Amino acid sequence: MYIAMNRFKVAIGSETHFEEVWRKRDSSLSQVPGFVEFRLLRGATNVQEDYTLFSSHTLWRSEEDFVNWTKSENFRTAHRNAGERKGMYKGPPVFEGFNVVPGI
């Protein structure tokens, strides 16, 4: 199993809009070979730095399945409007990918 996460610092006041973008997003993930599960996680708000932390979390059968998705038309379609929402972010998303350690 492989877990792919992106962390987003969302400007305070943009949280509802950010969540709505994800609700309406046509990712077609359920049709992608190897895709298992998606979650959008909402973390703490950092008032001093003016953001709320979010993380998108996908579970894949393998890292190879995830990489194949990132090279697909489904991926390009799901991310085609990402640049239009720069004002709601405090910096770019931060990607983290992990292979699950078997047996633990």
C-alpha positions in Angstrom: 0.0 0.0 0.0 1.1 3.6 -0.7 -0.2 6.8 1.0 0.0 10.1 -0.9 -0.6 13.3 0.9 -0.6 17.0 0.1 -0.6 19.5 2.9 -2.3 22.9 2.2 -2.0 26.1 4.2 -5.4 27.7 3.5 -5.9 31.4 4.3 -8.2 32.0 7.2 -11.6 32.8 5.8 -11.1 30.6 2.7 -11.7 27.2 4.5 -15.4 26.8 3.3 -14.5 27.7 -0.3 -11.5 25.3 -0.2 -13.7 22.4 1.1 -16.4 23.2 -1.6 -13.8 23.0 -4.3 -12.9 19.5 -3.2 -16.6 18.5 -2.9 -17.3 19.6 -6.5 -14.0 18.3 -8.0 -14.3 15.7 -10.7 -11.3 13.6 -9.9 -12.5 10.3 -11.4 -10.3 8.5 -8.8 -12.8 5.7 -8.3 -12.1 4.7 -11.9 -8.3 4.7 -11.6 -6.6 1.3 -11.3 -5.0 0.9 -7.8 -7.0 3.7 -6.1 -8.4 2.6 -2.7 -9.5 5.6 -0.7 -9.6 9.4 -0.4 -9.9 11.7 2.6 -9.7 15.4 3.0 -8.4 16.2 6.5 -8.9 19.6 8.3 -6.3 20.4 10.9 -5.6 23.2 13.3 -5.8 26.9 12.6 -2.6 28.9 13.1 -3.9 32.4 13.8 -0.4 34.0 14.0 0.4 32.8 10.5 -3.2 33.3 9.1 -3.9 29.7 7.8 -5.8 26.5 8.5 -3.9 23.3 7.7 -5.6 20.8 5.4 -4.3 17.5 4.0 -5.5 15.5 1.1 -4.9 11.8 1.8 -5.1 9.0 -0.9 -4.5 5.3 -0.4 -3.2 3.3 -3.3 -2.5 -0.4 -3.9 1.1 0.5 -4.8 3.4 3.5 -5.4 3.4 2.5 -9.1 -0.4 2.9 -9.3 -0.1 6.4 -7.8 2.7 7.4 -10.2 0.6 6.0 -13.2 -2.3 8.2 -12.1 -0.1 11.3 -11.9 0.8 10.7 -15.6 -2.9 10.2 -16.7 -5.5 12.3 -18.4 -7.6 11.9 -15.2 -4.9 13.6 -13.2 -4.6 16.5 -15.7 -8.4 17.0 -15.7 -8.6 16.9 -11.9 -5.8 19.6 -11.5 -6.6 21.8 -14.6 -7.9 24.8 -12.6 -5.6 24.6 -9.6 -3.7 27.8 -10.5 -6.9 29.9 -10.5 -7.2 29.5 -6.7 -3.8 30.7 -5.6 -5.3 33.5 -3.4 -6.7 31.0 -1.0 -3.3 29.4 -0.2 -0.4 30.5 2.0 2.2 28.9 -0.3 2.2 25.9 -2.5 1.0 22.4 -1.4 3.6 20.2 0.2 3.6 16.6 -1.1 4.5 13.6 1.1 4.4 10.0 -0.1 4.8 6.8 2.1 5.0 3.1 1.5 3.2 1.2 4.2 5.6 -1.0 6.2 4.2 -4.6 5.9 3.4 -6.4 9.1 3.4 -3.4 11.4 
